[in-house]
Amino acid sequence: MKSEMAQQRNESEQERADRNFVELLQGARVAVTGVQVLFAFLLTVPFSSGFSRLDQADRWLYYVALVSAAVASICYIAPTAQHRVLFRQGRKETLVRRSNLYGILGALALAVSMTTSTMFVIDYLFQATLAWITAGALAALAMWTWFGQPGLTRNGQSSDEGSSVSSSED
């Protein structure tokens, strides 16, 4: 049975799954570039001359930033890797659901890595108070723009005025 959106688009369930998977991959391409740059930066930090002067708290902050960047990389790469393994197995809808979950987990891990990386650098350059305030503001901004606002829209509690673009996220 075709969903209402699939009927409006005149597409089969398989065509819808194909379109959804392509859309998910397009979104991941945007994020993965940022993750790769951040991860590469973090991998070079311990080899800089000033790293040995870091206190234990900054080393743990660096650890969280590095590991969360690795987790984000894994989550954003997972759909492509799984697509290769499941190619022509008729599992596109499963792959779409998993890819969506990996995208959400990747975004969470990326938010953690961006926040802790920024906190790490600001703490090194200035002071812990400014680092905590900045990290808190960045975390709040990421959580609102990436999850809070779309979550409210998804639950029908919020809509953007004047928006005439129909959803293709079915």
SEVO-576708 format. One line per field, with one value per residue (C-alpha): residue in three letters; x, y, z; residue number from 1. Coordinates in steps of 0.25 Angstrom, whole numbers, plus 2048, in hexadecimal, padded with zeros to 3 digits. Each point is the difference from the previous one (the first is absolute). Layout:
// residues N
resn <- Ala;...
xx <- X;...
yy <- Y;...
zz <- Z;...
resi <- NUM;...
//
This chain:
// residues 170
resn <- Met;Lys;Ser;Glu;Met;Ala;Gln;Gln;Arg;Asn;Glu;Ser;Glu;Gln;Glu;Arg;Ala;Asp;Arg;Asn;Phe;Val;Glu;Leu;Leu;Gln;Gly;Ala;Arg;Val;Ala;Val;Thr;Gly;Val;Gln;Val;Leu;Phe;Ala;Phe;Leu;Leu;Thr;Val;Pro;Phe;Ser;Ser;Gly;Phe;Ser;Arg;Leu;Asp;Gln;Ala;Asp;Arg;Trp;Leu;Tyr;Tyr;Val;Ala;Leu;Val;Ser;Ala;Ala;Val;Ala;Ser;Ile;Cys;Tyr;Ile;Ala;Pro;Thr;Ala;Gln;His;Arg;Val;Leu;Phe;Arg;Gln;Gly;Arg;Lys;Glu;Thr;Leu;Val;Arg;Arg;Ser;Asn;Leu;Tyr;Gly;Ile;Leu;Gly;Ala;Leu;Ala;Leu;Ala;Val;Ser;Met;Thr;Thr;Ser;Thr;Met;Phe;Val;Ile;Asp;Tyr;Leu;Phe;Gln;Ala;Thr;Leu;Ala;Trp;Ile;Thr;Ala;Gly;Ala;Leu;Ala;Ala;Leu;Ala;Met;Trp;Thr;Trp;Phe;Gly;Gln;Pro;Gly;Leu;Thr;Arg;Asn;Gly;Gln;Ser;Ser;Asp;Glu;Gly;Ser;Ser;Val;Ser;Ser;Ser;Glu;Asp
xx <- 800;806;801;7F9;80D;804;7F2;802;80E;7FB;80B;801;805;80D;801;7FD;80B;80A;7FD;800;80E;806;7FB;806;80D;800;7FE;80B;80A;7FE;803;80B;809;7FF;803;80C;806;7FD;805;80D;803;7FE;809;80B;7FF;808;80C;801;80A;7F6;7F8;809;7FD;7F1;7FA;7F8;7F3;804;805;7F2;7F9;809;7FD;7F1;802;808;7F8;7F3;806;803;7F2;7FA;809;7FC;7F1;801;807;7F8;7F4;80A;807;7F3;7FB;80C;7FE;7F1;800;7F5;7FB;7F2;803;7FF;7F5;808;80C;7F8;7FC;80E;806;7F6;804;80F;7FE;7FA;80A;80B;7FA;800;80F;804;7F9;808;80D;7FE;7FC;80B;80B;7FC;800;80E;805;7FA;804;80F;7FF;7F8;7FA;7F7;7F4;800;801;7F5;7F6;804;7FF;7F2;7FB;805;7FA;7F3;800;803;7F5;7F6;803;803;7F6;7F7;7FA;7FE;7FA;7F6;7FC;800;7F6;7F7;803;807;800;808;7F7;800;806;7FA;80A;7FA;807;808;804;7F6
yy <- 800;80D;80B;80E;807;7F5;801;80F;7FE;7F4;7F7;7F2;7FC;7FC;80D;808;7F7;803;80F;801;7F8;80A;80C;7FA;7FE;80F;805;7F7;805;80E;7FC;7F6;80B;808;7F3;7FC;80E;800;7F2;803;80C;7F8;7F5;80A;807;7F7;801;80F;805;806;7F4;7FA;80C;7FD;7FD;7F3;807;805;7F3;7FA;80B;7FD;7F1;802;809;7F6;7F4;807;805;7F1;7FC;80A;7FB;7F2;804;808;7F6;7F4;802;7FF;7F4;7F9;803;7F9;7F4;800;804;7F9;7F9;807;806;80F;803;7FA;808;80D;7FE;7FD;80B;80A;7FB;800;80E;804;7F9;807;80D;7FE;7FC;80B;80A;7FA;801;80E;805;7F9;804;80E;7FF;7FA;80B;80C;7FA;7FF;80E;808;7FA;7F5;809;805;7F2;7FB;80C;7FE;7F1;801;80A;7F8;7F3;807;806;7F2;7F9;80A;802;7F1;7F9;809;809;7F4;7F8;80A;801;7F1;7FF;80B;80A;80A;804;80B;80B;801;7F3;7FA;7F5;7F2;7F5;7F5;7F9;7F5
zz <- 800;7FC;80A;7FE;7FC;7F7;7F9;7FF;7FA;7F7;805;805;80E;7FA;7F8;80D;808;7F5;800;80F;801;7F5;809;80C;7F9;7FB;80E;806;7F5;806;80E;7FD;7FA;80D;808;7F8;801;80F;802;7F8;809;80D;7FB;7FE;80E;809;7F7;802;80A;80A;802;80B;808;801;80D;802;7FF;7F2;7FC;803;7F9;7F4;801;800;7F4;7F8;803;7FD;7F3;7FD;804;7F6;7F5;802;801;7F3;7F8;805;7F6;7F4;806;802;7F3;7FA;808;7FE;7F1;7F8;80C;800;80E;7FC;80A;80B;7FB;800;80E;805;7F8;807;80D;7FD;7FB;80D;809;7F7;802;80F;800;7F7;809;80C;7F8;7FB;80E;807;7F6;801;80F;7FF;7F8;807;80E;7FA;7FB;80A;80D;804;803;7F2;7FB;808;7FC;7F1;800;807;7F5;7F5;806;802;7F1;7FA;809;7FC;7F1;7FD;80A;808;7F5;7F6;80B;803;7F1;7FF;80C;7FA;80B;7F7;7F1;7F8;7FB;7F1;7FD;7F4;7FE;802;808;7F9;80C;800
resi <- 1;2;3;4;5;6;7;8;9;10;11;12;13;14;15;16;17;18;19;20;21;22;23;24;25;26;27;28;29;30;31;32;33;34;35;36;37;38;39;40;41;42;43;44;45;46;47;48;49;50;51;52;53;54;55;56;57;58;59;60;61;62;63;64;65;66;67;68;69;70;71;72;73;74;75;76;77;78;79;80;81;82;83;84;85;86;87;88;89;90;91;92;93;94;95;96;97;98;99;100;101;102;103;104;105;106;107;108;109;110;111;112;113;114;115;116;117;118;119;120;121;122;123;124;125;126;127;128;129;130;131;132;133;134;135;136;137;138;139;140;141;142;143;144;145;146;147;148;149;150;151;152;153;154;155;156;157;158;159;160;161;162;163;164;165;166;167;168;169;170
//
